[in-house]
Amino acid sequence: MEEYKLDKTAFKIQTFEESDMDNVYQPDVPYTERFRQSYFLLSIAYGFSRGNPPRLDRTYFSSRKFAN
């Protein structure tokens, strides 16, 4: 498998003010719409269907009660 290289030409150094001006979401966009759009982009990036997301592998994650 070949090593992944980040395309550094796709990004530029910005100040915080410039970055805030480039924000994709306007202040009037509700959080549910922001979540829907970001979930759509995640499904494309990781190659899964939005209607059938991958299952959580419980061999890596577990939970237990915190002792008092």
N, C-alpha and C positions, 0 to 999 in steps of 0.2 A: 504494500500500500504506500503510495507516495505521500510525502509530507505536505501538509496544507500550508500555503503561503498567503499571508494577508496582503491584499491589494492596497498598498499605501497611497496610491494615486487617487483613490476614491474618497479620501478624507483630507481635511485641512485643519491646521491649528487655529483655534478660535478663542476669543475671550469669553467670559461668562455672559456678557451682554449680547455678543453676536450669537452665541449658542441659544440663548433665550429667544432671540428674534427668529431663529430657524426652527423653533418648536413646531412639530407637525400639528398638534392639537390646539385649537383656539380655546379660550377660557369658557365659551358657552357650550362646548361639546360635553355631553354627560359622560360620566365614568363608565356606564354600561356600554356605550358606543366605543369608547377607547379600548375597553377590554375585548369587545367583539372583534375589532380591527387587529389588535395585537395577537389574539388567538388565531385569527386567519393567517397572519404572517408566520406564526410559529408552526402551524400545520403545513404550510408550504416549505419552510426551512427544514423541518424534520421529516417530511414526506409521509404524514399520516392524514387520514380522512377526518374532517371535523365531526362527522356523525359517528365515527367509530375510533375514538382516541386509544392510544396504547394503554395497556393495563400497568398498574404500579407493581414492580417486582418486589414482593414483600420479603425476599431473602436479604435485601439490602436495607430495608427500612423496618423499624419496629417501634412500638410505643409501650410504655408501662407507667404505672402510677408512681408519683413522686412520694417518697416516704415522708411522713410527718415528723 
